[in-house]
Amino acid sequence: MPYITLYGNRHSGHSYKVRLFLQFTETPHCYKTIDLMQLRAERPAFFRENARYDEVPLLIYRGQPLVQSNAILQHLSDKLEALQGGSDNADPARTQVNEWLMWEQSRLGFSLPNLRFERKFKSDCDPAVLAWLGARLREDLDVLNTHLEQGDGFIVGDKLSIADCSLAGYLYWLGDAGLEIANWPAVEAWLTKLSSQEGWQHPDDLMA
């Protein structure tokens, strides 16, 4: 039996980024869905007992519960010695991977999912909120596009890393947020490159 179980949701890019890592590394695992439309008190007891913030993803690794997607990616990368972005902790590439994880958490991982949620799942969107999130997301995409224009194909150098998994979490759903990926050609080319990697699946398929 796999020693890894991932609890996620089909609309969660944070869940997708973790499962994408598991796919890229061909790591055996169980995947179980959590219905986020359920009241929190009605969600499975095991999930509620182990998901400290009552959010997805929740990963059970050898019996240990892990939460927060980028923290999960770091843990898996270290334990499996995969997609680390550098040969050891002294490698500058490893530091850059961690920097991008932090940037994703505070920037792209905030602006994109929130704008997508407002546009796709709410019927009473506040125009001011949409404008603020849209402006912030465009800024984030500009930063990422400029970085990729100057890079070697992946987020850090010429090797796939957990930084790629993290930043790609919601970007295949950019259209749901009302933006066109073609406006950021370097980001579009990078996503196309990711989609050609062994094990890749679109989130609509992988998280179904």
C-alpha positions, 0 to 999 in steps of 0.5 A: 500500500502507498505510504502517502495519502493526499486529500484535496479538491478538484477546484484547488490549485494548492492541491494540484501542485502537490499531486503534480509533484507526485505525478512528476516523481512517479510516487505511489499515493492514494488520492481522496477528495474533500467536498469543500461545499460541505459545512466544515463540521460535516467533513470526514472526521479523519480530515478534520482531526488532521488538517490543522487549518481545516483546508486542503491539501492535507498530506499523510506521509508515513502517518504524519499529517502535513498541511500548507501546499508549499510546506508539503512540497518542501517536505516531499522534495527533501524526503524523496530527494527529488525536484530540489533544484540544487545538489545540496543545501549550499547550492544557490539554486536550492535557495532560489527555489525556496525564494520562489515558494515564498513569493508564490505564497504571498503573491501569485498564490494569493491574487490568482485563486482569489480572483478566480474564486470571485469570477467563477464561484460568486454571483455578487462580485464587488467591482472594487475587489475585482479591480484590486485583485486583477491589478495585483495579478497582472503585476505578478504575471509581469514579474513571472514573465520577465523572470522566465524571459531571462531564464533557461526554461524552468523557474530555476535554471534548466531543471524542473523543481518544486518551484515549477509545481508551486507556481503552476498551481492555478495558472492552467485556470487563468482563463477562469480569472478573466485573463488571457495567458497569451498576454504573458508569452514567456509564462505561456511557453513555460506552461507548455513546457511543463505540460510536455513533462512525463506524468503531467495532467491538466488539473481538470483531469488530475484532480477529478 
